[in-house]
């Protein structure tokens, strides 16, 4: 048990940062997908 707590403190922070960045990238990718889907309609105009 004494070895688990330092491991979590060392590995937990990078995991949290990675999940946060993946969430931010996902929201930006949703905006890109929406833009690409509306592009044909805008090109027809």
CHARMM internal coordinates of N, CA and C (Angstrom, degrees):
IC EDIT
DIST 1 N 1 CA 1.4518
DIST 1 CA 1 C 1.5186
ANGL 1 N 1 CA 1 C 111.05
DIST 1 C 2 N 1.3346
ANGL 1 CA 1 C 2 N 116.91
DIHE 1 N 1 CA 1 C 2 N -31.87
DIST 2 N 2 CA 1.4614
ANGL 1 C 2 N 2 CA 120.05
DIHE 1 CA 1 C 2 N 2 CA 179.93
DIST 2 CA 2 C 1.5253
ANGL 2 N 2 CA 2 C 112.03
DIHE 1 C 2 N 2 CA 2 C -67.27
DIST 2 C 3 N 1.3062
ANGL 2 CA 2 C 3 N 117.44
DIHE 2 N 2 CA 2 C 3 N -24.79
DIST 3 N 3 CA 1.4592
ANGL 2 C 3 N 3 CA 120.55
DIHE 2 CA 2 C 3 N 3 CA -179.91
DIST 3 CA 3 C 1.5260
ANGL 3 N 3 CA 3 C 111.97
DIHE 2 C 3 N 3 CA 3 C -86.66
DIST 3 C 4 N 1.3085
ANGL 3 CA 3 C 4 N 117.75
DIHE 3 N 3 CA 3 C 4 N -20.26
DIST 4 N 4 CA 1.4632
ANGL 3 C 4 N 4 CA 121.38
DIHE 3 CA 3 C 4 N 4 CA -176.13
DIST 4 CA 4 C 1.5204
ANGL 4 N 4 CA 4 C 111.30
DIHE 3 C 4 N 4 CA 4 C -74.81
DIST 4 C 5 N 1.3134
ANGL 4 CA 4 C 5 N 118.46
DIHE 4 N 4 CA 4 C 5 N -41.73
DIST 5 N 5 CA 1.4661
ANGL 4 C 5 N 5 CA 121.86
DIHE 4 CA 4 C 5 N 5 CA -175.71
DIST 5 CA 5 C 1.5330
ANGL 5 N 5 CA 5 C 111.75
DIHE 4 C 5 N 5 CA 5 C -63.05
DIST 5 C 6 N 1.3318
ANGL 5 CA 5 C 6 N 120.40
DIHE 5 N 5 CA 5 C 6 N -46.94
DIST 6 N 6 CA 1.4740
ANGL 5 C 6 N 6 CA 118.28
DIHE 5 CA 5 C 6 N 6 CA 176.13
DIST 6 CA 6 C 1.5310
ANGL 6 N 6 CA 6 C 112.55
DIHE 5 C 6 N 6 CA 6 C -63.27
DIST 6 C 7 N 1.3257
ANGL 6 CA 6 C 7 N 116.77
DIHE 6 N 6 CA 6 C 7 N -34.80
DIST 7 N 7 CA 1.4609
ANGL 6 C 7 N 7 CA 120.08
DIHE 6 CA 6 C 7 N 7 CA 178.52
DIST 7 CA 7 C 1.5200
ANGL 7 N 7 CA 7 C 110.73
DIHE 6 C 7 N 7 CA 7 C -62.75
DIST 7 C 8 N 1.3374
ANGL 7 CA 7 C 8 N 116.80
DIHE 7 N 7 CA 7 C 8 N -44.02
DIST 8 N 8 CA 1.4616
ANGL 7 C 8 N 8 CA 120.58
DIHE 7 CA 7 C 8 N 8 CA 179.14
DIST 8 CA 8 C 1.5189
ANGL 8 N 8 CA 8 C 110.24
DIHE 7 C 8 N 8 CA 8 C -64.76
DIST 8 C 9 N 1.3118
ANGL 8 CA 8 C 9 N 118.44
DIHE 8 N 8 CA 8 C 9 N -41.12
DIST 9 N 9 CA 1.4604
ANGL 8 C 9 N 9 CA 120.35
DIHE 8 CA 8 C 9 N 9 CA -179.49
DIST 9 CA 9 C 1.5233
ANGL 9 N 9 CA 9 C 111.51
DIHE 8 C 9 N 9 CA 9 C -67.64
DIST 9 C 10 N 1.3291
ANGL 9 CA 9 C 10 N 117.98
DIHE 9 N 9 CA 9 C 10 N -32.67
DIST 10 N 10 CA 1.4621
ANGL 9 C 10 N 10 CA 120.96
DIHE 9 CA 9 C 10 N 10 CA 178.71
DIST 10 CA 10 C 1.5140
ANGL 10 N 10 CA 10 C 112.12
DIHE 9 C 10 N 10 CA 10 C -77.79
DIST 10 C 11 N 1.3060
ANGL 10 CA 10 C 11 N 117.68
DIHE 10 N 10 CA 10 C 11 N -39.66
DIST 11 N 11 CA 1.4618
ANGL 10 C 11 N 11 CA 121.79
DIHE 10 CA 10 C 11 N 11 CA -175.07
DIST 11 CA 11 C 1.5290
ANGL 11 N 11 CA 11 C 111.55
DIHE 10 C 11 N 11 CA 11 C -92.93
DIST 11 C 12 N 1.3051
ANGL 11 CA 11 C 12 N 118.11
DIHE 11 N 11 CA 11 C 12 N -26.48
DIST 12 N 12 CA 1.4572
ANGL 11 C 12 N 12 CA 121.19
DIHE 11 CA 11 C 12 N 12 CA -176.07
DIST 12 CA 12 C 1.5086
ANGL 12 N 12 CA 12 C 113.62
DIHE 11 C 12 N 12 CA 12 C -63.93
DIST 12 C 13 N 1.3254
ANGL 12 CA 12 C 13 N 118.14
DIHE 12 N 12 CA 12 C 13 N -41.46
DIST 13 N 13 CA 1.4591
ANGL 12 C 13 N 13 CA 120.55
DIHE 12 CA 12 C 13 N 13 CA -179.20
DIST 13 CA 13 C 1.5263
ANGL 13 N 13 CA 13 C 112.09
DIHE 12 C 13 N 13 CA 13 C -62.60
DIST 13 C 14 N 1.3362
ANGL 13 CA 13 C 14 N 119.28
DIHE 13 N 13 CA 13 C 14 N -49.01
DIST 14 N 14 CA 1.4743
ANGL 13 C 14 N 14 CA 117.99
DIHE 13 CA 13 C 14 N 14 CA 177.30
DIST 14 CA 14 C 1.5263
ANGL 14 N 14 CA 14 C 113.24
DIHE 13 C 14 N 14 CA 14 C -60.94
DIST 14 C 15 N 1.3217
ANGL 14 CA 14 C 15 N 117.09
DIHE 14 N 14 CA 14 C 15 N -33.69
DIST 15 N 15 CA 1.4650
ANGL 14 C 15 N 15 CA 119.77
DIHE 14 CA 14 C 15 N 15 CA 178.52
DIST 15 CA 15 C 1.5248
ANGL 15 N 15 CA 15 C 110.30
DIHE 14 C 15 N 15 CA 15 C -66.00
DIST 15 C 16 N 1.3193
ANGL 15 CA 15 C 16 N 116.99
DIHE 15 N 15 CA 15 C 16 N -43.35
DIST 16 N 16 CA 1.4691
ANGL 15 C 16 N 16 CA 120.71
DIHE 15 CA 15 C 16 N 16 CA 179.25
DIST 16 CA 16 C 1.5218
ANGL 16 N 16 CA 16 C 110.36
DIHE 15 C 16 N 16 CA 16 C -63.66
DIST 16 C 17 N 1.3180
ANGL 16 CA 16 C 17 N 117.12
DIHE 16 N 16 CA 16 C 17 N -43.63
DIST 17 N 17 CA 1.4673
ANGL 16 C 17 N 17 CA 120.48
DIHE 16 CA 16 C 17 N 17 CA 179.23
DIST 17 CA 17 C 1.5248
ANGL 17 N 17 CA 17 C 110.41
DIHE 16 C 17 N 17 CA 17 C -63.29
DIST 17 C 18 N 1.3144
ANGL 17 CA 17 C 18 N 116.80
DIHE 17 N 17 CA 17 C 18 N -42.44
DIST 18 N 18 CA 1.4614
ANGL 17 C 18 N 18 CA 120.64
DIHE 17 CA 17 C 18 N 18 CA 179.16
DIST 18 CA 18 C 1.5172
ANGL 18 N 18 CA 18 C 111.60
DIHE 17 C 18 N 18 CA 18 C -62.48
DIST 18 C 19 N 1.3196
ANGL 18 CA 18 C 19 N 117.19
DIHE 18 N 18 CA 18 C 19 N -44.93
DIST 19 N 19 CA 1.4679
ANGL 18 C 19 N 19 CA 119.89
DIHE 18 CA 18 C 19 N 19 CA 179.19
DIST 19 CA 19 C 1.5240
ANGL 19 N 19 CA 19 C 111.32
DIHE 18 C 19 N 19 CA 19 C -63.92
DIST 19 C 20 N 1.3221
ANGL 19 CA 19 C 20 N 117.44
DIHE 19 N 19 CA 19 C 20 N -38.61
DIST 20 N 20 CA 1.4598
ANGL 19 C 20 N 20 CA 121.04
DIHE 19 CA 19 C 20 N 20 CA 178.20
DIST 20 CA 20 C 1.5287
ANGL 20 N 20 CA 20 C 110.69
DIHE 19 C 20 N 20 CA 20 C -63.52
DIST 20 C 21 N 1.3340
ANGL 20 CA 20 C 21 N 116.76
DIHE 20 N 20 CA 20 C 21 N -45.33
DIST 21 N 21 CA 1.4580
ANGL 20 C 21 N 21 CA 119.79
DIHE 20 CA 20 C 21 N 21 CA -179.95
DIST 21 CA 21 C 1.5247
ANGL 21 N 21 CA 21 C 111.68
DIHE 20 C 21 N 21 CA 21 C -66.73
DIST 21 C 22 N 1.3257
ANGL 21 CA 21 C 22 N 117.10
DIHE 21 N 21 CA 21 C 22 N -38.00
DIST 22 N 22 CA 1.4686
ANGL 21 C 22 N 22 CA 119.74
DIHE 21 CA 21 C 22 N 22 CA 176.63
DIST 22 CA 22 C 1.5187
ANGL 22 N 22 CA 22 C 111.15
DIHE 21 C 22 N 22 CA 22 C -63.24
DIST 22 C 23 N 1.3231
ANGL 22 CA 22 C 23 N 117.46
DIHE 22 N 22 CA 22 C 23 N -37.63
DIST 23 N 23 CA 1.4639
ANGL 22 C 23 N 23 CA 120.70
DIHE 22 CA 22 C 23 N 23 CA 178.13
DIST 23 CA 23 C 1.5242
ANGL 23 N 23 CA 23 C 110.08
DIHE 22 C 23 N 23 CA 23 C -64.99
DIST 23 C 24 N 1.3392
ANGL 23 CA 23 C 24 N 117.18
DIHE 23 N 23 CA 23 C 24 N -43.49
DIST 24 N 24 CA 1.4599
ANGL 23 C 24 N 24 CA 120.02
DIHE 23 CA 23 C 24 N 24 CA 179.72
DIST 24 CA 24 C 1.5169
ANGL 24 N 24 CA 24 C 110.88
DIHE 23 C 24 N 24 CA 24 C -65.00
DIST 24 C 25 N 1.3199
ANGL 24 CA 24 C 25 N 117.76
DIHE 24 N 24 CA 24 C 25 N -40.64
DIST 25 N 25 CA 1.4679
ANGL 24 C 25 N 25 CA 120.97
DIHE 24 CA 24 C 25 N 25 CA 179.22
DIST 25 CA 25 C 1.5260
ANGL 25 N 25 CA 25 C 109.93
DIHE 24 C 25 N 25 CA 25 C -65.14
DIST 25 C 26 N 1.3309
ANGL 25 CA 25 C 26 N 116.72
DIHE 25 N 25 CA 25 C 26 N -37.61
DIST 26 N 26 CA 1.4666
ANGL 25 C 26 N 26 CA 120.05
DIHE 25 CA 25 C 26 N 26 CA -179.47
DIST 26 CA 26 C 1.5185
ANGL 26 N 26 CA 26 C 111.23
DIHE 25 C 26 N 26 CA 26 C -62.20
DIST 26 C 27 N 1.3308
ANGL 26 CA 26 C 27 N 117.28
DIHE 26 N 26 CA 26 C 27 N -42.33
DIST 27 N 27 CA 1.4656
ANGL 26 C 27 N 27 CA 119.28
DIHE 26 CA 26 C 27 N 27 CA 179.71
DIST 27 CA 27 C 1.5209
ANGL 27 N 27 CA 27 C 110.81
DIHE 26 C 27 N 27 CA 27 C -66.10
DIST 27 C 28 N 1.3200
ANGL 27 CA 27 C 28 N 117.75
DIHE 27 N 27 CA 27 C 28 N -37.38
DIST 28 N 28 CA 1.4606
ANGL 27 C 28 N 28 CA 120.61
DIHE 27 CA 27 C 28 N 28 CA 177.98
DIST 28 CA 28 C 1.5262
ANGL 28 N 28 CA 28 C 110.62
DIHE 27 C 28 N 28 CA 28 C -69.11
DIST 28 C 29 N 1.3199
ANGL 28 CA 28 C 29 N 117.70
DIHE 28 N 28 CA 28 C 29 N -37.34
DIST 29 N 29 CA 1.4584
ANGL 28 C 29 N 29 CA 120.42
DIHE 28 CA 28 C 29 N 29 CA 177.63
DIST 29 CA 29 C 1.5259
ANGL 29 N 29 CA 29 C 111.31
DIHE 28 C 29 N 29 CA 29 C -66.07
DIST 29 C 30 N 1.3119
ANGL 29 CA 29 C 30 N 117.73
DIHE 29 N 29 CA 29 C 30 N -34.88
DIST 30 N 30 CA 1.4618
ANGL 29 C 30 N 30 CA 120.23
DIHE 29 CA 29 C 30 N 30 CA 175.88
DIST 30 CA 30 C 1.5221
ANGL 30 N 30 CA 30 C 110.40
DIHE 29 C 30 N 30 CA 30 C -61.57
DIST 30 C 31 N 1.3274
ANGL 30 CA 30 C 31 N 117.22
DIHE 30 N 30 CA 30 C 31 N -40.10
DIST 31 N 31 CA 1.4606
ANGL 30 C 31 N 31 CA 120.84
DIHE 30 CA 30 C 31 N 31 CA 177.90
DIST 31 CA 31 C 1.5256
ANGL 31 N 31 CA 31 C 110.98
DIHE 30 C 31 N 31 CA 31 C -65.64
DIST 31 C 32 N 1.3242
ANGL 31 CA 31 C 32 N 117.35
DIHE 31 N 31 CA 31 C 32 N -38.49
DIST 32 N 32 CA 1.4651
ANGL 31 C 32 N 32 CA 121.10
DIHE 31 CA 31 C 32 N 32 CA 178.70
DIST 32 CA 32 C 1.5244
ANGL 32 N 32 CA 32 C 110.49
DIHE 31 C 32 N 32 CA 32 C -66.57
DIST 32 C 33 N 1.3132
ANGL 32 CA 32 C 33 N 116.99
DIHE 32 N 32 CA 32 C 33 N -42.56
DIST 33 N 33 CA 1.4702
ANGL 32 C 33 N 33 CA 120.80
DIHE 32 CA 32 C 33 N 33 CA 179.10
DIST 33 CA 33 C 1.5297
ANGL 33 N 33 CA 33 C 110.12
DIHE 32 C 33 N 33 CA 33 C -62.06
DIST 33 C 34 N 1.3106
ANGL 33 CA 33 C 34 N 116.92
DIHE 33 N 33 CA 33 C 34 N -43.13
DIST 34 N 34 CA 1.4615
ANGL 33 C 34 N 34 CA 120.43
DIHE 33 CA 33 C 34 N 34 CA 178.56
DIST 34 CA 34 C 1.5202
ANGL 34 N 34 CA 34 C 110.94
DIHE 33 C 34 N 34 CA 34 C -62.51
DIST 34 C 35 N 1.3116
ANGL 34 CA 34 C 35 N 116.92
DIHE 34 N 34 CA 34 C 35 N -41.96
DIST 35 N 35 CA 1.4642
ANGL 34 C 35 N 35 CA 120.82
DIHE 34 CA 34 C 35 N 35 CA 178.72
DIST 35 CA 35 C 1.5215
ANGL 35 N 35 CA 35 C 111.13
DIHE 34 C 35 N 35 CA 35 C -62.69
DIST 35 C 36 N 1.3177
ANGL 35 CA 35 C 36 N 116.63
DIHE 35 N 35 CA 35 C 36 N -42.24
DIST 36 N 36 CA 1.4638
ANGL 35 C 36 N 36 CA 120.43
DIHE 35 CA 35 C 36 N 36 CA -179.33
DIST 36 CA 36 C 1.5264
ANGL 36 N 36 CA 36 C 110.53
DIHE 35 C 36 N 36 CA 36 C -67.35
DIST 36 C 37 N 1.3257
ANGL 36 CA 36 C 37 N 116.83
DIHE 36 N 36 CA 36 C 37 N -35.90
DIST 37 N 37 CA 1.4633
ANGL 36 C 37 N 37 CA 119.39
DIHE 36 CA 36 C 37 N 37 CA -179.71
DIST 37 CA 37 C 1.5194
ANGL 37 N 37 CA 37 C 111.72
DIHE 36 C 37 N 37 CA 37 C -70.51
DIST 37 C 38 N 1.3113
ANGL 37 CA 37 C 38 N 118.74
DIHE 37 N 37 CA 37 C 38 N -30.93
DIST 38 N 38 CA 1.4648
ANGL 37 C 38 N 38 CA 120.68
DIHE 37 CA 37 C 38 N 38 CA 179.48
DIST 38 CA 38 C 1.5159
ANGL 38 N 38 CA 38 C 112.71
DIHE 37 C 38 N 38 CA 38 C -88.46
DIST 38 C 39 N 1.3195
ANGL 38 CA 38 C 39 N 118.63
DIHE 38 N 38 CA 38 C 39 N -7.80
DIST 39 N 39 CA 1.4571
ANGL 38 C 39 N 39 CA 122.16
DIHE 38 CA 38 C 39 N 39 CA -178.47
DIST 39 CA 39 C 1.5303
ANGL 39 N 39 CA 39 C 113.44
DIHE 38 C 39 N 39 CA 39 C -59.97
DIST 39 C 40 N 1.3288
ANGL 39 CA 39 C 40 N 120.78
DIHE 39 N 39 CA 39 C 40 N -46.56
DIST 40 N 40 CA 1.4660
ANGL 39 C 40 N 40 CA 119.63
DIHE 39 CA 39 C 40 N 40 CA 179.80
DIST 40 CA 40 C 1.5295
ANGL 40 N 40 CA 40 C 112.39
DIHE 39 C 40 N 40 CA 40 C -58.52
DIST 40 C 41 N 1.3212
ANGL 40 CA 40 C 41 N 117.97
DIHE 40 N 40 CA 40 C 41 N -38.62
DIST 41 N 41 CA 1.4637
ANGL 40 C 41 N 41 CA 120.11
DIHE 40 CA 40 C 41 N 41 CA 179.47
DIST 41 CA 41 C 1.5202
ANGL 41 N 41 CA 41 C 110.70
DIHE 40 C 41 N 41 CA 41 C -65.17
DIST 41 C 42 N 1.3104
ANGL 41 CA 41 C 42 N 117.24
DIHE 41 N 41 CA 41 C 42 N -39.75
DIST 42 N 42 CA 1.4586
ANGL 41 C 42 N 42 CA 120.59
DIHE 41 CA 41 C 42 N 42 CA -179.82
DIST 42 CA 42 C 1.5294
ANGL 42 N 42 CA 42 C 110.98
DIHE 41 C 42 N 42 CA 42 C -71.16
DIST 42 C 43 N 1.3154
ANGL 42 CA 42 C 43 N 117.14
DIHE 42 N 42 CA 42 C 43 N -31.70
DIST 43 N 43 CA 1.4668
ANGL 42 C 43 N 43 CA 119.14
DIHE 42 CA 42 C 43 N 43 CA 178.61
DIST 43 CA 43 C 1.5217
ANGL 43 N 43 CA 43 C 111.52
DIHE 42 C 43 N 43 CA 43 C -71.73
DIST 43 C 44 N 1.3342
ANGL 43 CA 43 C 44 N 117.56
DIHE 43 N 43 CA 43 C 44 N -29.28
DIST 44 N 44 CA 1.4704
ANGL 43 C 44 N 44 CA 120.63
DIHE 43 CA 43 C 44 N 44 CA 178.38
DIST 44 CA 44 C 1.5245
ANGL 44 N 44 CA 44 C 112.10
DIHE 43 C 44 N 44 CA 44 C -68.48
DIST 44 C 45 N 1.3180
ANGL 44 CA 44 C 45 N 115.98
DIHE 44 N 44 CA 44 C 45 N -27.40
DIST 45 N 45 CA 1.4730
ANGL 44 C 45 N 45 CA 119.86
DIHE 44 CA 44 C 45 N 45 CA -176.78
DIST 45 CA 45 C 1.4991
ANGL 45 N 45 CA 45 C 113.20
DIHE 44 C 45 N 45 CA 45 C -73.41
END
COOR INIT
IC SEED 1 N 1 CA 1 C
IC BUILD
